[in-house]
Amino acid sequence: MKKRLLTGTITALVTPFQQGQIAHGDLKRLIEHQIRGGIDGLVPVGTTGESPTVNHEEHLEIIQATVEMTRGRVPVIAGTGSNSTQEAVELTQQAHAVGADAMLVVAPYYNKPGAEGLYRHFCAVAEATDKPIILYSIPGRCGIEIGIPVVERLRAKYKHVRWIKEAGGSVDRVDQLKHALGADITVLSGDDSLTLPFMAVGAEGVISVASNLYARDISTMVRLALAGDFTKALKSHRRLYPMFKAIFIESNPSPIKFALVRAGIIRSAEVRLPLSEISKESAQKLTQVLAALDR
């Protein structure tokens, strides 16, 4: 498969904190780790970046810092979604202004709009920028799915809305999207453990939590799949699979932050309430899985 824009391995970056503040030094180390690992893009301030608990000023600060630290080496895809259409539009405009290359826009959460409201929400965001927009469907967190008819309407109206991050856990949903839109839609997995199954039916990469730590391993697996070598890609998937599950032993991003501290990439596993650092029991289990993988 020929690689297309905004495909491959894209890391959903954690936001490192130190004593309640954004840890810029740790963020820079993390970004350099990603670049060395061969990833194809970075997503600051998605759910993994704790977007629900950073304030508006911090949200833009993280995006701008990521743009500056990345220096154009890979695309920066800013998380600009909100359950408030006005806020999503404002974040998108501001991310555009500070140099983000694309936007990741989650379905409005909690207020559960119908299909027409959902369509109009994304229309408003799409009209706030001409940069690529990746729709983000994650019904487990949002309570709604971005229905395929909504995706079709958006794709027909906006040339720059042709990507979707699928985190609903359904291979069949990927098939449905490809059946409806074919090459007109680029599907990215939103679940590390489902990346290879999704790619087997037409997805073209992943927006990954695991690649925060295992950037090179995930990049290699995805490149093998994109090249059609599913035999080697499956070997990588089997080796990494215990880790894919273990990094979600508690709510994301607490486990992956623990793993990054263990690896010496960031200094603190601090998360913001209502999240908390992982328990001792979870830390022991996760350490066992990571130690086995690192051997």
C-alpha positions as CSV (number, residue, x, y, z in Angstrom):
1,M,0.0,0.0,0.0
2,K,1.3,3.4,-1.0
3,K,1.7,5.6,2.1
4,R,-0.6,8.6,2.2
5,L,-0.6,11.8,4.2
6,L,-1.2,11.5,7.9
7,T,-0.8,7.7,8.0
8,G,1.6,5.3,9.7
9,T,2.4,5.6,13.4
10,I,1.3,8.8,15.0
11,T,1.9,9.2,18.8
12,A,-0.8,10.5,21.1
13,L,1.7,12.4,23.3
14,V,1.4,12.4,27.1
15,T,1.7,15.8,28.7
16,P,4.5,15.7,31.3
17,F,3.8,17.6,34.5
18,Q,6.1,18.6,37.4
19,Q,4.4,20.0,40.5
20,G,1.3,20.9,38.6
21,Q,3.1,22.7,35.7
22,I,3.9,21.6,32.2
23,A,7.4,20.1,32.2
24,H,8.8,21.5,29.0
25,G,12.2,19.7,29.3
26,D,10.4,16.3,29.6
27,L,8.2,17.2,26.7
28,K,11.3,17.9,24.5
29,R,12.9,14.6,25.6
30,L,9.8,12.7,24.7
31,I,9.5,14.4,21.3
32,E,13.1,13.6,20.5
33,H,12.5,10.0,21.5
34,Q,9.6,9.9,19.0
35,I,11.6,11.4,16.2
36,R,14.5,8.9,16.8
37,G,12.0,6.1,16.8
38,G,10.8,6.9,13.3
39,I,7.2,7.9,14.1
40,D,5.1,9.7,11.4
41,G,3.3,12.3,13.5
42,L,2.6,13.7,16.9
43,V,-0.7,14.5,18.6
44,P,-0.4,16.9,21.5
45,V,-3.4,17.4,23.9
46,G,-5.5,14.5,22.9
47,T,-7.1,12.4,25.7
48,T,-3.7,10.9,26.4
49,G,-2.4,14.4,26.7
50,E,-5.0,15.1,29.5
51,S,-6.9,17.6,27.4
52,P,-9.9,17.5,29.8
53,T,-7.8,18.9,32.7
54,V,-5.5,21.4,31.1
55,N,-6.9,24.9,30.9
56,H,-7.3,26.9,27.7
57,E,-4.0,28.7,28.0
58,E,-2.1,25.5,28.8
59,H,-3.8,23.7,25.8
60,L,-2.4,26.2,23.4
61,E,1.0,26.3,25.2
62,I,1.4,22.6,24.7
63,I,0.5,22.8,21.0
64,Q,2.8,25.7,20.4
65,A,5.7,24.0,22.3
66,T,5.2,20.8,20.3
67,V,5.3,22.7,17.0
68,E,8.4,24.5,18.1
69,M,10.2,21.5,19.4
70,T,9.3,19.3,16.4
71,R,10.7,21.9,14.0
72,G,8.8,20.5,11.0
73,R,10.3,17.1,11.1
74,V,6.9,15.3,11.4
75,P,3.4,16.7,11.3
76,V,1.9,18.0,14.5
77,I,-1.8,17.1,14.8
78,A,-3.4,19.2,17.5
79,G,-6.2,17.9,19.7
80,T,-8.8,20.6,19.3
81,G,-12.1,18.8,20.1
82,S,-14.6,19.9,22.7
83,N,-18.3,19.2,23.6
84,S,-18.7,23.0,23.1
85,T,-18.7,23.8,19.3
86,Q,-17.6,27.3,20.0
87,E,-14.6,26.1,22.1
88,A,-13.7,23.5,19.4
89,V,-13.8,26.3,16.8
90,E,-11.6,28.6,18.9
91,L,-9.1,25.9,19.7
92,T,-8.9,24.9,16.0
93,Q,-8.3,28.5,14.9
94,Q,-5.7,29.1,17.5
95,A,-3.9,25.8,16.8
96,H,-3.9,26.8,13.1
97,A,-2.4,30.1,14.0
98,V,0.5,28.7,16.1
99,G,1.5,26.3,13.3
100,A,-0.2,22.9,13.8
101,D,-0.3,20.9,10.6
102,A,-3.7,19.2,11.2
103,M,-6.4,18.8,13.9
104,L,-7.8,15.8,15.7
105,V,-11.4,16.6,16.6
106,V,-13.2,14.2,19.0
107,A,-17.0,13.7,18.9
108,P,-18.8,16.0,21.4
109,Y,-18.9,14.1,24.6
110,Y,-21.6,14.1,27.4
111,N,-24.2,16.2,25.6
112,K,-24.9,13.4,23.1
113,P,-26.0,15.3,20.0
114,G,-28.1,13.6,17.2
115,A,-26.8,13.1,13.7
116,E,-27.7,16.6,12.5
117,G,-26.1,18.3,15.5
118,L,-23.0,16.2,15.1
119,Y,-22.8,17.1,11.4
120,R,-23.2,20.8,12.1
121,H,-20.6,20.7,14.9
122,F,-18.0,19.3,12.6
123,C,-19.0,21.6,9.8
124,A,-18.3,24.6,12.1
125,V,-14.9,23.2,12.9
126,A,-14.1,22.4,9.3
127,E,-14.9,26.0,8.3
128,A,-12.5,27.3,10.9
129,T,-9.4,25.9,9.1
130,D,-8.3,24.6,5.8
131,K,-5.8,22.2,7.4
132,P,-6.6,18.5,7.5
133,I,-9.1,17.4,10.1
134,I,-9.1,13.9,11.6
135,L,-12.5,13.0,13.0
136,Y,-12.2,11.0,16.3
137,S,-14.9,8.5,17.1
138,I,-14.6,7.0,20.6
139,P,-18.1,6.0,21.8
140,G,-16.8,4.5,25.0
141,R,-15.8,8.0,26.2
142,C,-18.2,10.2,24.3
143,G,-21.4,8.2,24.5
144,I,-22.0,8.5,20.8
145,E,-20.4,7.2,17.6
146,I,-19.7,9.4,14.5
147,G,-22.2,7.6,12.2
148,I,-21.1,6.6,8.8
149,P,-23.8,8.8,7.1
150,V,-22.3,11.8,9.0
151,V,-18.8,10.9,7.8
152,E,-20.1,10.6,4.2
153,R,-21.8,14.1,4.4
154,L,-18.7,15.7,5.8
155,R,-16.4,14.0,3.3
156,A,-18.6,15.1,0.4
157,K,-18.6,18.8,1.6
158,Y,-15.0,19.3,2.8
159,K,-11.9,18.1,1.0
160,H,-9.8,18.4,4.2
161,V,-12.0,16.1,6.2
162,R,-10.9,12.7,4.9
163,W,-9.4,11.0,8.0
164,I,-11.0,9.2,11.0
165,K,-9.5,7.8,14.2
166,E,-11.5,4.7,15.1
167,A,-11.6,3.8,18.7
168,G,-14.8,1.9,19.0
169,G,-13.1,-1.6,19.1
170,S,-14.9,-2.9,15.9
171,V,-13.1,-4.3,12.9
172,D,-16.5,-4.4,11.2
173,R,-16.8,-0.7,11.6
174,V,-13.5,-0.2,9.6
175,D,-15.0,-2.5,6.9
176,Q,-18.2,-0.4,6.9
177,L,-16.3,2.8,6.4
178,K,-14.2,1.4,3.6
179,H,-17.2,-0.1,1.9
180,A,-19.0,3.3,2.1
181,L,-16.1,5.5,1.1
182,G,-13.2,3.4,-0.2
183,A,-10.1,5.4,-0.8
184,D,-11.9,8.6,0.1
185,I,-11.5,7.8,3.8
186,T,-8.3,7.2,5.7
187,V,-8.9,5.1,8.8
188,L,-6.5,5.2,11.7
189,S,-6.7,2.8,14.6
190,G,-7.3,4.3,18.0
191,D,-6.5,1.1,19.9
192,D,-3.0,-0.3,19.9
193,S,-4.1,-3.9,20.3
194,L,-6.3,-3.5,17.2
195,T,-3.9,-1.8,14.9
196,L,-3.0,-4.9,12.9
197,P,-6.5,-6.3,12.7
198,F,-7.7,-2.9,11.5
199,M,-5.0,-2.6,9.0
200,A,-5.8,-6.0,7.6
201,V,-9.2,-4.6,6.4
202,G,-8.0,-1.2,5.2
203,A,-6.8,1.0,8.0
204,E,-3.6,2.9,7.3
205,G,-1.9,3.3,10.7
206,V,-2.5,4.1,14.3
207,I,-2.7,7.0,16.7
208,S,-0.9,5.2,19.4
209,V,-0.4,5.4,23.2
210,A,2.2,2.6,23.2
211,S,4.5,4.5,20.9
212,N,5.2,7.1,23.6
213,L,7.6,4.5,24.8
214,Y,8.0,1.9,22.0
215,A,8.2,4.3,19.1
216,R,10.5,2.2,17.0
217,D,8.7,-1.1,17.6
218,I,5.3,0.3,16.7
219,S,6.7,2.2,13.7
220,T,8.3,-1.0,12.4
221,M,5.1,-3.1,12.8
222,V,3.0,-0.5,11.1
223,R,5.5,-0.1,8.2
224,L,5.5,-3.9,7.7
225,A,1.7,-3.9,7.5
226,L,1.6,-1.0,5.1
227,A,4.1,-2.9,2.9
228,G,1.8,-5.9,2.9
229,D,4.1,-8.1,5.0
230,F,1.6,-9.2,7.5
231,T,3.6,-12.3,8.5
232,K,6.4,-10.2,10.0
233,A,3.9,-7.6,11.3
234,L,2.0,-10.3,13.1
235,K,5.2,-11.5,14.8
236,S,5.7,-7.9,16.1
237,H,2.1,-7.7,17.2
238,R,2.3,-11.0,19.1
239,R,5.5,-9.8,20.9
240,L,4.0,-6.4,21.8
241,Y,0.4,-7.6,22.6
242,P,0.9,-8.1,26.4
243,M,2.2,-4.6,26.6
244,F,-0.7,-3.2,24.6
245,K,-3.0,-4.6,27.2
246,A,-0.9,-3.8,30.2
247,I,-0.6,0.0,29.5
248,F,-4.4,0.2,30.0
249,I,-4.3,-1.7,33.3
250,E,-5.7,1.6,34.7
251,S,-7.1,4.7,33.1
252,N,-4.9,6.2,30.4
253,P,-2.4,7.9,30.6
254,S,-1.4,6.9,34.1
255,P,0.2,3.6,33.2
256,I,2.1,4.9,30.2
257,K,3.4,7.8,32.3
258,F,4.7,5.2,34.8
259,A,6.4,3.3,32.0
260,L,8.0,6.5,30.6
261,V,9.4,7.3,34.1
262,R,10.7,3.8,34.4
263,A,12.5,4.2,31.1
264,G,14.0,7.5,32.1
265,I,12.2,9.5,29.3
266,I,10.2,11.7,31.7
267,R,10.9,12.5,35.3
268,S,7.4,12.3,36.9
269,A,4.3,10.1,36.4
270,E,2.2,13.0,37.7
271,V,-1.3,13.2,36.3
272,R,-4.1,15.6,37.1
273,L,-7.2,14.8,39.2
274,P,-9.6,13.2,38.8
275,L,-6.9,10.8,37.5
276,S,-4.3,9.4,39.9
277,E,-1.0,7.6,39.6
278,I,-1.3,3.8,39.3
279,S,-1.5,1.6,42.3
280,K,1.5,-0.5,43.6
281,E,-0.2,-3.7,42.4
282,S,-0.7,-2.3,38.9
283,A,2.9,-1.0,38.9
284,Q,4.2,-4.4,39.7
285,K,2.2,-6.1,37.0
286,L,3.1,-3.5,34.4
287,T,6.8,-3.7,35.4
288,Q,6.7,-7.5,34.9
289,V,5.3,-7.1,31.4
290,L,7.7,-4.3,30.4
291,A,10.7,-6.2,31.8
292,A,9.8,-9.3,29.8
293,L,9.4,-7.3,26.6
294,D,12.7,-5.5,27.1
295,R,14.7,-8.7,27.5
